[in-house]
Amino acid sequence: MSTRITRLVAVGSLVAAAGLAACAPGSGGGADSSSSPASGASTSVATDAAKLGQVELVVWDQEVRGGQAAQITRLNDAFHKKYPNITLKRVTRSTDDLGTTLKLALSGKTPPDVFQANNGRPDMGAYVKAGQLKPLDDYAKAYGWDERYPESVRQYSSYTTDGKTFGSGSLYGLPQVGEVVGIYVNTKNLAEAGVQKPATWADFEKSLETIKAKRAGEAPLVLGNLDKWPAIHVFGDVQAQNAKAADIRTLGFGQEGASWKTPENTKAAQTIQSWVTKGYLDKNANGLGYDPAWQAFAKGKGTYLIAGTWLQADLAKAMKGDVSFMLPPPATAGGQPVATGGTGIPWAISSKSKNPDAAAAYIDFITSKDAMKVLAETENLPVVDTAAQTAPAGLGKDVFTAFGTIVEKEGLVPYLDYATPTFSDTLGAALQDLIAKKATPEQFLDTLEKDYSAFVAKNKG
């Protein structure tokens, strides 16, 4: 998961028995994957949580915002009702606070049993290297996670056991939600400019020219890049329309075999800078914060916002029927879509946990097919079985369709700040310089290549 909006801090709580909501996992009418290992599964782990005895499971999460809090509360209540022998001692924190606190806890004697660990190199990669996370391969076989979750999703939580290679190796976590960076459209402003929804990338760029001319004094694309990371998502989607997906994956996962200094990446950088020159992006974007930017879009400023699916609920509430969402249009109408994206923060298990089987049963429960229904009902984006869910109306339906399509067609490419432990800062600062025209596209790519190649060389040793 790339850098996101900082969540509000919530207090810790002890989950007690509560009423089971309709459609909750294990309530009947569907497969109960929580207690039934897959056919031919490994027998090296215990999968019947009801027979584990009295267990207190310490759970740390950052599900504190809106639909996030709603889904995990429902699932926790349902889990406790199904397995009254397992008590969940839940602690909730903001995303940033959880990351900081977790680093300290995992190096101590009593870390939480199960928790959400950011899957980037500075977090999950470092935890794997230090031997602080339990590999989940046996559980994946026992519960059928390797069948439930496609490789295109599992790669975001996979590392070699030395923590060096990201994107392959053993499984160390399972996410609940998916993310893709696409284009939010103010349909009212688009119609007033006399522009049809673009079907190709060329159509999209042509529409920027038309909208700029029709809506004088206003940049068609809204971007607030004061926090540096928002432009990473914009550049990622532009790069995805120029470079090969395989090359982007190699770069994004910080693996050997690719280079930033290519004609395709040069064109992507030139595109971003040309958008500033032509007024498609506000030249003062670096001085506007992320939240004020999307909030201004919600109030009618601009026509396009390149951002992630996590803004769905907020924009739908603010804009009603005047907003839609689409994947970056491909080179040819109906062609292969490619976009930056991945998963929400995965759930992992401490290698020091005294109750790993109970922790795995919990992860299985909150990521089951029935759990995906609960996620959809609470306006979260299920990372798997997306197409099988009843999507929210309007914008929610657009988002569900887009994510289901990009996963089915294997068009997701990783967040670029995954590449190295320092790449988020490197790329964020370099993009600010590119947008401000303090660096040429070639200088911009030289900066990225220096960080990337140095890391790859060091990581080989």
N, C-alpha and C positions, 0 to 999 in steps of 0.2 A: 504494500500500500504506500502510495506517495504521500507527501505532506498534505494535510487536509485542514479544514476549519477546526479551530480549537473548540472542544466541547466544554460545557459547563461541568463543574466539579459536583459530584453527588456523594452522599454519605454512604458508608458501609451499612449492610443490613444482613440479618440472619433470616433466610428463607424458611418459613414455616409452612405447614399444610394449608392449602387453599382450594377453592372450588375449581374443577376442571372445566376450562372453556370448551365450547363446541369446536369440533375439528382438531382438537389437540392431539398430538402424537400418542399412539397407544390407546385411543378412545374407541377404536373399532372402525370398521369400514375400510381399512387399508392395511398394507403390510406393516407389521411391527418389526422394523429392522433393528430396533434397540435391543432385542433379546434373542434374535434368531440369526446366528452366523450364516454367511453365504455358503452355498453348496461347495463342498470340497475345500472349505476354509481351514486355516491353521487351527490347531488345537492347543497351541502353546500359551494361549491367553484365555482367561475366563470371561465369557460374554453374558452370563446370566446374572445381572446386577442384583436380582432379588436374593441370591444365595451368597452374597458377599459379606453378610453379617452387618452389624451396626457400624456405619462409616460416617465420619464428618469430612466433607470434601470442601476444601478452601478454594474459592473461585474468585479470580480478579478479572474485571472487564471494564470497558469504556462505553457500554451501551446505555448512555445517559440522556440521549437527545430524542424527543418525539417518538417516532415509530420504532426507533432502536430500543428504547426503554420498554415500550409496550410489548414488543415481541419477546424479549428475553424474560420479562415478568410472567407472561403467559406460559412460556415453555418451562421455566423453572417451577412454577406452580404445578404444572402437569407432570413434570419429572418426579417431584416429591410425592405427589399423590400415587403415582405408579410404583415408586420405590420408597416407601416410608422408612425403610432401613437406612437410607442415605440422606443425611442432612447437609444442605448446601450453606456454607458460611460465605456469603457473597460480599465482596468489597468492590465498590464502583469508584472510578476516578476519571478525570478528563484524559483525553488521548495523550497529551504531553506529560501529565503527571504520572500516568500509568507507565509510560516508557522510562521515565527517570527512576521511579520507585522500583520497577521490576529489575532493572540492572543491579540494584543493591540487594534485592531480595534473593535473586537467583544465586548470588555468590555467598549467601548466608546459609545457616543450618536449617532454617524452616521456611523455605519458599512456598508459595501457594501450589496446590496440586495441579490445577488447570487454570489457564489464563490466556488472554489475547496478547500475542507477541507480534509486533510489526515485522513483516517478512523481509525487510531490506537488510543489506549487509551489516550496517552498524548495530542492528538489533538481533534478529534471528540468526544471521550469519555468525555473529560474534558468540551467541549463546551455543550454537552448534559446535563451533571451534573449541569452546571451553568445556564441552561435554555436559552442558546444563539442561539440554532438552532430550527427551526420550524419543528415539526413532519410532515412527508409527506404522512401519511396514507390516508387522505381524497383525496389528489391529485392522489395517486396511484390507488384508486378506480375510480376516475373520468376519468382519462386518460388510465386506463388499464395497468398501470405499473406492477401491481402484476401478470398480465398474460404475459406481454411482457418479464419480467425479472424472471427467475426461482428462487426459494428459495435459491438454491446453490450459486447464485450471490448476491441476496438481503441480505443475511446474513452478507456480508462484510460491509454493511452500516447500520446495525441494532443494536440498543441498547434499553435496558429498559429505561424508562424516567428518572430514577435516575442516569443513566450512569454507573451502576455497572455491568450489564450483557452485554457482547459483543457477537454478533452472533444471537440474537433473540430480539424480542420486536418491537418497532416502527421503521419505515424506516426514515432515516435522510439524505439520499443522493442517487444520481444515477450516476454511472460511465459511461463513453463512451467506454473505451477500456478494454480489458482483458489482463492478464499476466499469463504465466505459465513458470516455471523453468524446462528446459529440457536439452538435450545434443546436442551441436553443434558438427558436425563431419567433420574433414578435410578428405574428401573422397579420395583425392589423396594419402595422407599418409596412410590411412587405406588400400587402395588397394596395395600400395607398401609393406605393412607388410603382405599381403596375408590373410587379415581378412575380413570376411563377416559382414555385418551389424548385430549386435546382436539382437536376437529375445527374449531372456530371460535375467534376471538379472545375472544368472550364466554365460551365454554367454558373457555378458558385462565384468564381472570380469575376465573371462578367456582371453578375448581379451586384457585386460590391461597387463597381463603376457606376451602374445605373442608380443605385440607392444613394450614393454620394452626391450625384447630380440632382436627384429629385428632393433629397432632404438636406438642403444646403446648411452648412454650419454644424453638421453632426456626423461623427464617424460612424459608419455602418456597423463596425465591430466594437463591442464593448470589452475593455480589458483594464483591470486594476492590478498593477504589477509591483506595487510598493513592497509586498512581501516576497518578491522575487520568484517564488515557485509557480504562480499562476501562468506565467509565460512559458514554463516548461511544458505545460499541457497543450498550449496553443502550438508551440513549435513541434511537439510530438505528432500532432495530427497533420500538420503541414509536411513534415518529414515522411509520414506514412503514405502520402500521395506521390512521393518522389522516389524514395529508396525501396529496396527489396525488403519484404517483411523479415526474411531470414537474417539479413544483415542487421536490421534494427534489433532483433532479438539477441543476436550476438553482442552488440554494443550495449543494449539495455541490461543484460545479465552480467556484463563485465567479463565476457569470455574471450578467449584468444581467437583471432581469425577475421577481424574486421578493422576498419579504419574510419575515423570521422572525416578524413580529408579525401572525399570523393566528389565527383561532379554532382551526384544526387543530393548529398548533404549541402553542398555549396548552393545548389538551386533552392533548397529549402530555406537556407539562411538569407539568400537574396530576396526570396518571396516575402519573408517577414519584414525586412528592411524596406522593400518597395511599398508594402502596405502602409508603412508610416509616411513615406515620401508622398504617396498618393492621397493621404488623408483617410484611408480605410481604417487605420488604427490611430487613436489620438496620440499625438506626439508627447503628451504629458501623462501617458499611461503609467510610467514608473512612479509618479507621485500620488497615485490613487490606490487606496487599499482594496483588497479583494472583496470584503463584505460590502463596502460602499458601492463598488462597481456593479455587483450583481443586483443589489438593491435598487440602484438607479435604473438598470435594465428592467427590473420588475415594475418600475413606475413609468415605463414608456420610453426611456432613453435608448437610442440605437435600435438596430434590427436583428443583429446576430450576437450571440454570446457563446463562445467556445468554452465549455465547462463540462464537469462530470455529472453523472446521473444522481449524485447525492443532493443536488439542488432541486430535484423533482418536486418534492412536497412543498417547499417554500415558494417556488415559482408558480406552481399550480394554484396555491392559495391566494397569491397576490394578483395573478394575471387572469385568473378564471379561464375563459375560452380563447384568450388572445395569445396563447403560446403553444408551440409544438416542439418536438425534438426529433432530430434525424442524425444518422451517422454521416460522417464526412462523405460526400458523394464520390463514387469511384471515377476512374478515368473514362470509362464508358458506361452508359446507362445499363443498370442491371448487372454490372461487373462485380468483381471480388471487392468487398469492403475491407478496409484496413483502418484500425484506429487504436489509439493509446487506451490502455485499460488494464484491468486485472481483477483483483478481489479486495474485499474488505479485510480487516485485520484477522488473521487466522487464530484458531484456538489450539493451544499446545499443552504439553504435559511436562512437568519438571522431572528430570532424571532422578531427583531425590524423593519424589512422591512415594509415600508408603501405600498409596491406594491407586496405582496406575490403572487397574482394571475398572475401578469405579469412575475414574476420570475419563477413560475411553468410552465407557457406557454413556456418560454425560455428553461428550462430544458427539457421539453417534445419535443420541436423542435429539439434540438441538440442530442437527444437520440432516435429519431424515427427510424422506419425501413428505411426510405429514408436517414436519417443521417448516418445510418450504411453503406450505399452504398458509401457515400462521404468519410467516414473513410477508407473503403477498397481501394478506388481509390487513396487515398493519402498515401497508404502503412502503415496505422495504423491497429491494430487488433481489430475489433468490438467485444464488450463483449457479444452481443446477435446477433442472426441471422447470425452467422459466416459462417455456412455451405451454406447459401443461397447466399453468395457474390462470385463475381469473384475474386479469389485470385490472387495476383501477381505471376508471373512465378517463377520457381526454389525454392529458399529458402522460399520465401513468401508463396508459396503453402504448403510447409511442415509445416510452422508455423500455418497457418489457419486450416489445417487438424488436427494438434495436439491439438490445443485449442478447436476446435469443438468437437473432440472426448472426451477430458477430461471433458468438460462440460456436454455433452450428457450422459456420463457414470458416472457422479457425482463423479469423482475421484480427484477433487481439494481439497487440504488440506491447511490451512492458513499458512501464514508466521509466523514463530515461535516467532519473536520479537514482535508480537501483544500481547503476553501473559500478561505482566504486564507493567506498565509505565517505569520500569527500565530494562526490559528484553533484550532490544537491546544491551545495554552496558554489561550486565551480560553474555549473551550468546556469544557475540562477543569476549570478553576478555577470556572467558573460552575455546572457540574454538582455540584461539591463543595458549593458554597453552597446549591444547590437541595436536595440530599439532607440537608444539615445544617439546613435551614429557616432559613438566614441570608438567603435571598432568596425572594421570591414568584415564582410562574411568570411574572408580568408583568415583574418586575425582571430575571429570568433572560433573557427574550427581548429586553429592552431592551439588555442587555450584548452579546448576539450580534448584534443588528441594527446596533449602533454599529460593531463591527469589520467586519462584512460590507458595509454600505453605504459606509463610508469607503474600503474597498478597491476596490469596484466603481467608485466615482466617480473615484478616482485612476487606476485601470486604464484607464478610458475616455480619459483625457487623453493 
